[in-house]
């Protein structure tokens, strides 16, 4: 699977049914080539006009299933939300 294929998949948390958004980036281990984390933009401010100040960083261990249209994760959403510095 290519990264461009992953960007078309929406991430859904199966713990609360919340749709987090679409994968924009991934962190890899340079030595092994394994995916470590998926990066998803955080919630927008006021209809997206004021931008975003956070992102979801989802460890690959939280991924339950990668399907044709969705990536299902099992994680505590608040713990995965990271603020920009």
N, C-alpha and C positions, 0 to 999 in steps of 0.2 A: 504494500500500500504506500502511496506517495503522500507527501505532506499536502499537496494540492487536493487530494481526495479527502483528507481529514478536515480541511477548512470548510468543506461543504456539509459537514455533519454537525447537528445541534447537540449540545451537551445537556443532559437532563439528570438531575439528582433523584435517585429512586427513594431516598429517605423521606423527602417532602414533596416530590413531584415538581419541583421548581425548575424552570427552563433557565439555564445560565447564559446561553448564547452560543456563538460559534467559535471554534478554536482558531486563534490567530497566530499562535507560535508554539513551539515546543523546545524544551531543553533536553539536550542529549549528553550522554557520557562519551567524551572524545575517544577514550580507549576502547570501549566495547561497542559503541554505536547504538546503545539501547536508549530508549526514551525514558527520561526521568520525570518530566512534568509537562503538562499542557497549560498554556496560558490563554485565558479568556478575558476580554474586556469586562470591567466591573459595571455596576449600574450607572446609568446616565443621570445627570442633574437636569431637572426641569425640561423634559422632552428632548434632551440631548443638546440643548443650546449652549450650556455652560461646560460641556465636555465631561470627562471622567477623571476621577482622582484615585482610582483603585483598579485592581485586576484580580481575577481569580487565578490562583496557582494550584492546580490539581495534580497531586502526586500520581504517577502512573499506577501505583498499587491500589488506588481508589477506583480504577476503571473496572467495572463489572463486565461490560460487553460492548463491543464495537459492531454496530449493525450497518445496514445499508444507508440509513438516513440519520441515525442517532448514535451518540456515545452515552451509555448509561454509566453513571458513577454512583458510588456510595460514600458520601463524605458529609461532614458538618460544614455547611456553606460558610458560616461566619468565620470558621478557622482557616478557610482557604482564601478569604478575601484579604488582600494585601494592599495597603495604601502606598501611593508613590511618595518618594522622599523629596 
